[in-house]
Amino acid sequence: MGEIFLEMLQPLWERYPELRPKEMDGIYEVNPQIHEPHFYKPDENT
């Protein structure tokens, strides 16, 4: 994990700072719905 951060993500964020997520003190906000399964319908499960 550390190798990915140091060799891939850090250089990427230095070149394109707009891609750094908010969790890493950046401005990019990840949409939380992209992690839900496609078949998940929150209205049906309430």
PyMOL Python script that loads the backbone (N, CA, C, O; Angstrom):
from pymol import cmd

cmd.read_pdbstr("""\
ATOM      1  N   MET A   1       0.828  -1.188   0.000  1.00  0.00           N
ATOM      2  CA  MET A   1       0.000   0.000   0.000  1.00  0.00           C
ATOM      3  C   MET A   1       0.870   1.249   0.000  1.00  0.00           C
ATOM      4  O   MET A   1       0.601   2.197  -0.738  1.00  0.00           O
ATOM      5  N   GLY A   2       1.908   1.251   0.822  1.00  0.00           N
ATOM      6  CA  GLY A   2       2.793   2.407   0.873  1.00  0.00           C
ATOM      7  C   GLY A   2       3.509   2.645  -0.438  1.00  0.00           C
ATOM      8  O   GLY A   2       3.737   3.790  -0.828  1.00  0.00           O
ATOM      9  N   GLU A   3       3.867   1.567  -1.120  1.00  0.00           N
ATOM     10  CA  GLU A   3       4.553   1.697  -2.400  1.00  0.00           C
ATOM     11  C   GLU A   3       3.638   2.335  -3.449  1.00  0.00           C
ATOM     12  O   GLU A   3       4.081   3.164  -4.245  1.00  0.00           O
ATOM     13  N   ILE A   4       2.375   1.949  -3.445  1.00  0.00           N
ATOM     14  CA  ILE A   4       1.413   2.549  -4.378  1.00  0.00           C
ATOM     15  C   ILE A   4       1.299   4.044  -4.112  1.00  0.00           C
ATOM     16  O   ILE A   4       1.277   4.845  -5.046  1.00  0.00           O
ATOM     17  N   PHE A   5       1.227   4.415  -2.843  1.00  0.00           N
ATOM     18  CA  PHE A   5       1.105   5.828  -2.485  1.00  0.00           C
ATOM     19  C   PHE A   5       2.328   6.607  -2.944  1.00  0.00           C
ATOM     20  O   PHE A   5       2.197   7.655  -3.576  1.00  0.00           O
ATOM     21  N   LEU A   6       3.518   6.101  -2.629  1.00  0.00           N
ATOM     22  CA  LEU A   6       4.743   6.845  -2.920  1.00  0.00           C
ATOM     23  C   LEU A   6       5.088   6.882  -4.405  1.00  0.00           C
ATOM     24  O   LEU A   6       5.569   7.897  -4.910  1.00  0.00           O
ATOM     25  N   GLU A   7       4.844   5.775  -5.103  1.00  0.00           N
ATOM     26  CA  GLU A   7       5.276   5.708  -6.496  1.00  0.00           C
ATOM     27  C   GLU A   7       4.203   6.079  -7.505  1.00  0.00           C
ATOM     28  O   GLU A   7       4.520   6.415  -8.646  1.00  0.00           O
ATOM     29  N   MET A   8       2.934   6.026  -7.103  1.00  0.00           N
ATOM     30  CA  MET A   8       1.873   6.311  -8.068  1.00  0.00           C
ATOM     31  C   MET A   8       1.034   7.518  -7.675  1.00  0.00           C
ATOM     32  O   MET A   8       0.912   8.471  -8.445  1.00  0.00           O
ATOM     33  N   LEU A   9       0.465   7.480  -6.495  1.00  0.00           N
ATOM     34  CA  LEU A   9      -0.482   8.523  -6.121  1.00  0.00           C
ATOM     35  C   LEU A   9       0.182   9.865  -5.845  1.00  0.00           C
ATOM     36  O   LEU A   9      -0.294  10.897  -6.318  1.00  0.00           O
ATOM     37  N   GLN A  10       1.257   9.866  -5.098  1.00  0.00           N
ATOM     38  CA  GLN A  10       1.912  11.126  -4.761  1.00  0.00           C
ATOM     39  C   GLN A  10       2.370  11.882  -6.017  1.00  0.00           C
ATOM     40  O   GLN A  10       2.089  13.076  -6.125  1.00  0.00           O
ATOM     41  N   PRO A  11       3.065  11.238  -6.974  1.00  0.00           N
ATOM     42  CA  PRO A  11       3.429  11.957  -8.203  1.00  0.00           C
ATOM     43  C   PRO A  11       2.209  12.409  -9.019  1.00  0.00           C
ATOM     44  O   PRO A  11       2.223  13.475  -9.634  1.00  0.00           O
ATOM     45  N   LEU A  12       1.160  11.584  -9.014  1.00  0.00           N
ATOM     46  CA  LEU A  12      -0.061  11.952  -9.738  1.00  0.00           C
ATOM     47  C   LEU A  12      -0.680  13.203  -9.137  1.00  0.00           C
ATOM     48  O   LEU A  12      -1.070  14.113  -9.867  1.00  0.00           O
ATOM     49  N   TRP A  13      -0.774  13.258  -7.799  1.00  0.00           N
ATOM     50  CA  TRP A  13      -1.368  14.412  -7.127  1.00  0.00           C
ATOM     51  C   TRP A  13      -0.498  15.651  -7.231  1.00  0.00           C
ATOM     52  O   TRP A  13      -1.015  16.768  -7.222  1.00  0.00           O
ATOM     53  N   GLU A  14       0.830  15.474  -7.331  1.00  0.00           N
ATOM     54  CA  GLU A  14       1.696  16.634  -7.525  1.00  0.00           C
ATOM     55  C   GLU A  14       1.467  17.244  -8.906  1.00  0.00           C
ATOM     56  O   GLU A  14       1.482  18.464  -9.064  1.00  0.00           O
ATOM     57  N   ARG A  15       1.256  16.393  -9.893  1.00  0.00           N
ATOM     58  CA  ARG A  15       1.038  16.884 -11.258  1.00  0.00           C
ATOM     59  C   ARG A  15      -0.385  17.393 -11.460  1.00  0.00           C
ATOM     60  O   ARG A  15      -0.597  18.382 -12.162  1.00  0.00           O
ATOM     61  N   TYR A  16      -1.363  16.722 -10.846  1.00  0.00           N
ATOM     62  CA  TYR A  16      -2.777  17.091 -10.967  1.00  0.00           C
ATOM     63  C   TYR A  16      -3.377  17.256  -9.572  1.00  0.00           C
ATOM     64  O   TYR A  16      -4.070  16.352  -9.103  1.00  0.00           O
ATOM     65  N   PRO A  17      -3.137  18.371  -8.899  1.00  0.00           N
ATOM     66  CA  PRO A  17      -3.614  18.535  -7.513  1.00  0.00           C
ATOM     67  C   PRO A  17      -5.136  18.518  -7.383  1.00  0.00           C
ATOM     68  O   PRO A  17      -5.658  18.274  -6.296  1.00  0.00           O
ATOM     69  N   GLU A  18      -5.845  18.772  -8.467  1.00  0.00           N
ATOM     70  CA  GLU A  18      -7.310  18.755  -8.401  1.00  0.00           C
ATOM     71  C   GLU A  18      -7.860  17.348  -8.214  1.00  0.00           C
ATOM     72  O   GLU A  18      -9.045  17.199  -7.914  1.00  0.00           O
ATOM     73  N   LEU A  19      -7.043  16.311  -8.381  1.00  0.00           N
ATOM     74  CA  LEU A  19      -7.483  14.931  -8.188  1.00  0.00           C
ATOM     75  C   LEU A  19      -7.284  14.423  -6.767  1.00  0.00           C
ATOM     76  O   LEU A  19      -7.742  13.329  -6.436  1.00  0.00           O
ATOM     77  N   ARG A  20      -6.614  15.193  -5.926  1.00  0.00           N
ATOM     78  CA  ARG A  20      -6.384  14.762  -4.541  1.00  0.00           C
ATOM     79  C   ARG A  20      -7.715  14.796  -3.795  1.00  0.00           C
ATOM     80  O   ARG A  20      -8.363  15.841  -3.745  1.00  0.00           O
ATOM     81  N   PRO A  21      -8.138  13.660  -3.211  1.00  0.00           N
ATOM     82  CA  PRO A  21      -9.432  13.615  -2.519  1.00  0.00           C
ATOM     83  C   PRO A  21      -9.426  14.456  -1.236  1.00  0.00           C
ATOM     84  O   PRO A  21      -8.373  14.735  -0.663  1.00  0.00           O
ATOM     85  N   LYS A  22     -10.619  14.846  -0.805  1.00  0.00           N
ATOM     86  CA  LYS A  22     -10.759  15.645   0.414  1.00  0.00           C
ATOM     87  C   LYS A  22     -10.171  14.939   1.628  1.00  0.00           C
ATOM     88  O   LYS A  22      -9.655  15.587   2.539  1.00  0.00           O
ATOM     89  N   GLU A  23     -10.247  13.610   1.641  1.00  0.00           N
ATOM     90  CA  GLU A  23      -9.699  12.842   2.759  1.00  0.00           C
ATOM     91  C   GLU A  23      -8.186  12.998   2.867  1.00  0.00           C
ATOM     92  O   GLU A  23      -7.603  12.738   3.920  1.00  0.00           O
ATOM     93  N   MET A  24      -7.556  13.422   1.777  1.00  0.00           N
ATOM     94  CA  MET A  24      -6.109  13.631   1.743  1.00  0.00           C
ATOM     95  C   MET A  24      -5.797  15.127   1.626  1.00  0.00           C
ATOM     96  O   MET A  24      -4.773  15.506   1.059  1.00  0.00           O
ATOM     97  N   ASP A  25      -6.676  15.969   2.160  1.00  0.00           N
ATOM     98  CA  ASP A  25      -6.537  17.435   2.153  1.00  0.00           C
ATOM     99  C   ASP A  25      -6.572  18.032   0.757  1.00  0.00           C
ATOM    100  O   ASP A  25      -5.905  19.031   0.491  1.00  0.00           O
ATOM    101  N   GLY A  26      -7.343  17.428  -0.133  1.00  0.00           N
ATOM    102  CA  GLY A  26      -7.496  17.945  -1.485  1.00  0.00           C
ATOM    103  C   GLY A  26      -8.868  18.559  -1.673  1.00  0.00           C
ATOM    104  O   GLY A  26      -9.578  18.843  -0.709  1.00  0.00           O
ATOM    105  N   ILE A  27      -9.231  18.761  -2.941  1.00  0.00           N
ATOM    106  CA  ILE A  27     -10.529  19.376  -3.244  1.00  0.00           C
ATOM    107  C   ILE A  27     -11.511  18.407  -3.895  1.00  0.00           C
ATOM    108  O   ILE A  27     -12.700  18.707  -3.998  1.00  0.00           O
ATOM    109  N   TYR A  28     -11.020  17.241  -4.339  1.00  0.00           N
ATOM    110  CA  TYR A  28     -11.877  16.295  -5.042  1.00  0.00           C
ATOM    111  C   TYR A  28     -12.751  15.549  -4.043  1.00  0.00           C
ATOM    112  O   TYR A  28     -12.260  15.013  -3.049  1.00  0.00           O
ATOM    113  N   GLU A  29     -14.051  15.521  -4.318  1.00  0.00           N
ATOM    114  CA  GLU A  29     -14.984  14.813  -3.442  1.00  0.00           C
ATOM    115  C   GLU A  29     -15.476  13.560  -4.145  1.00  0.00           C
ATOM    116  O   GLU A  29     -16.063  13.633  -5.225  1.00  0.00           O
ATOM    117  N   VAL A  30     -15.237  12.421  -3.535  1.00  0.00           N
ATOM    118  CA  VAL A  30     -15.646  11.141  -4.097  1.00  0.00           C
ATOM    119  C   VAL A  30     -17.124  10.927  -3.815  1.00  0.00           C
ATOM    120  O   VAL A  30     -17.577  11.108  -2.685  1.00  0.00           O
ATOM    121  N   ASN A  31     -17.873  10.544  -4.837  1.00  0.00           N
ATOM    122  CA  ASN A  31     -19.295  10.271  -4.699  1.00  0.00           C
ATOM    123  C   ASN A  31     -19.465   8.956  -3.938  1.00  0.00           C
ATOM    124  O   ASN A  31     -19.044   7.914  -4.440  1.00  0.00           O
ATOM    125  N   PRO A  32     -20.071   8.965  -2.734  1.00  0.00           N
ATOM    126  CA  PRO A  32     -20.188   7.728  -1.952  1.00  0.00           C
ATOM    127  C   PRO A  32     -21.082   6.673  -2.603  1.00  0.00           C
ATOM    128  O   PRO A  32     -20.986   5.497  -2.252  1.00  0.00           O
ATOM    129  N   GLN A  33     -21.939   7.057  -3.531  1.00  0.00           N
ATOM    130  CA  GLN A  33     -22.834   6.098  -4.173  1.00  0.00           C
ATOM    131  C   GLN A  33     -22.113   5.184  -5.155  1.00  0.00           C
ATOM    132  O   GLN A  33     -22.671   4.159  -5.549  1.00  0.00           O
ATOM    133  N   ILE A  34     -20.901   5.518  -5.561  1.00  0.00           N
ATOM    134  CA  ILE A  34     -20.203   4.658  -6.525  1.00  0.00           C
ATOM    135  C   ILE A  34     -19.757   3.348  -5.899  1.00  0.00           C
ATOM    136  O   ILE A  34     -19.379   2.418  -6.612  1.00  0.00           O
ATOM    137  N   HIS A  35     -19.796   3.263  -4.570  1.00  0.00           N
ATOM    138  CA  HIS A  35     -19.372   2.047  -3.891  1.00  0.00           C
ATOM    139  C   HIS A  35     -20.532   1.111  -3.586  1.00  0.00           C
ATOM    140  O   HIS A  35     -20.318   0.005  -3.090  1.00  0.00           O
ATOM    141  N   GLU A  36     -21.747   1.535  -3.873  1.00  0.00           N
ATOM    142  CA  GLU A  36     -22.917   0.691  -3.625  1.00  0.00           C
ATOM    143  C   GLU A  36     -23.156  -0.217  -4.823  1.00  0.00           C
ATOM    144  O   GLU A  36     -22.860   0.166  -5.955  1.00  0.00           O
ATOM    145  N   PRO A  37     -23.688  -1.420  -4.591  1.00  0.00           N
ATOM    146  CA  PRO A  37     -24.002  -2.317  -5.714  1.00  0.00           C
ATOM    147  C   PRO A  37     -25.057  -1.691  -6.628  1.00  0.00           C
ATOM    148  O   PRO A  37     -25.892  -0.907  -6.176  1.00  0.00           O
ATOM    149  N   HIS A  38     -25.014  -2.036  -7.893  1.00  0.00           N
ATOM    150  CA  HIS A  38     -25.951  -1.468  -8.870  1.00  0.00           C
ATOM    151  C   HIS A  38     -27.396  -1.848  -8.575  1.00  0.00           C
ATOM    152  O   HIS A  38     -28.313  -1.112  -8.940  1.00  0.00           O
ATOM    153  N   PHE A  39     -27.610  -2.980  -7.925  1.00  0.00           N
ATOM    154  CA  PHE A  39     -28.967  -3.431  -7.647  1.00  0.00           C
ATOM    155  C   PHE A  39     -29.532  -2.840  -6.363  1.00  0.00           C
ATOM    156  O   PHE A  39     -30.707  -3.053  -6.064  1.00  0.00           O
ATOM    157  N   TYR A  40     -28.732  -2.103  -5.595  1.00  0.00           N
ATOM    158  CA  TYR A  40     -29.154  -1.550  -4.314  1.00  0.00           C
ATOM    159  C   TYR A  40     -30.085  -0.369  -4.531  1.00  0.00           C
ATOM    160  O   TYR A  40     -29.723   0.589  -5.215  1.00  0.00           O
ATOM    161  N   LYS A  41     -31.269  -0.427  -3.961  1.00  0.00           N
ATOM    162  CA  LYS A  41     -32.256   0.655  -4.023  1.00  0.00           C
ATOM    163  C   LYS A  41     -32.617   1.032  -2.603  1.00  0.00           C
ATOM    164  O   LYS A  41     -33.402   0.321  -1.976  1.00  0.00           O
ATOM    165  N   PRO A  42     -32.080   2.125  -2.062  1.00  0.00           N
ATOM    166  CA  PRO A  42     -32.304   2.466  -0.657  1.00  0.00           C
ATOM    167  C   PRO A  42     -33.781   2.670  -0.323  1.00  0.00           C
ATOM    168  O   PRO A  42     -34.176   2.405   0.812  1.00  0.00           O
ATOM    169  N   ASP A  43     -34.608   3.127  -1.254  1.00  0.00           N
ATOM    170  CA  ASP A  43     -36.028   3.350  -0.974  1.00  0.00           C
ATOM    171  C   ASP A  43     -36.767   2.043  -0.711  1.00  0.00           C
ATOM    172  O   ASP A  43     -37.721   2.017   0.066  1.00  0.00           O
ATOM    173  N   GLU A  44     -36.333   0.958  -1.353  1.00  0.00           N
ATOM    174  CA  GLU A  44     -37.015  -0.326  -1.188  1.00  0.00           C
ATOM    175  C   GLU A  44     -36.666  -1.009   0.133  1.00  0.00           C
ATOM    176  O   GLU A  44     -37.432  -1.846   0.611  1.00  0.00           O
ATOM    177  N   ASN A  45     -35.531  -0.669   0.728  1.00  0.00           N
ATOM    178  CA  ASN A  45     -35.072  -1.345   1.932  1.00  0.00           C
ATOM    179  C   ASN A  45     -35.413  -0.615   3.218  1.00  0.00           C
ATOM    180  O   ASN A  45     -34.921  -1.007   4.276  1.00  0.00           O
ATOM    181  N   THR A  46     -36.225   0.419   3.179  1.00  0.00           N
ATOM    182  CA  THR A  46     -36.561   1.169   4.398  1.00  0.00           C
ATOM    183  C   THR A  46     -37.820   0.663   5.025  1.00  0.00           C
ATOM    184  O   THR A  46     -38.248   1.180   6.057  1.00  0.00           O
TER     185      THR A  46
END
""", "prot")
cmd.dss("prot")
cmd.show_as("cartoon", "prot")
cmd.util.cbc("prot")
cmd.orient("prot")
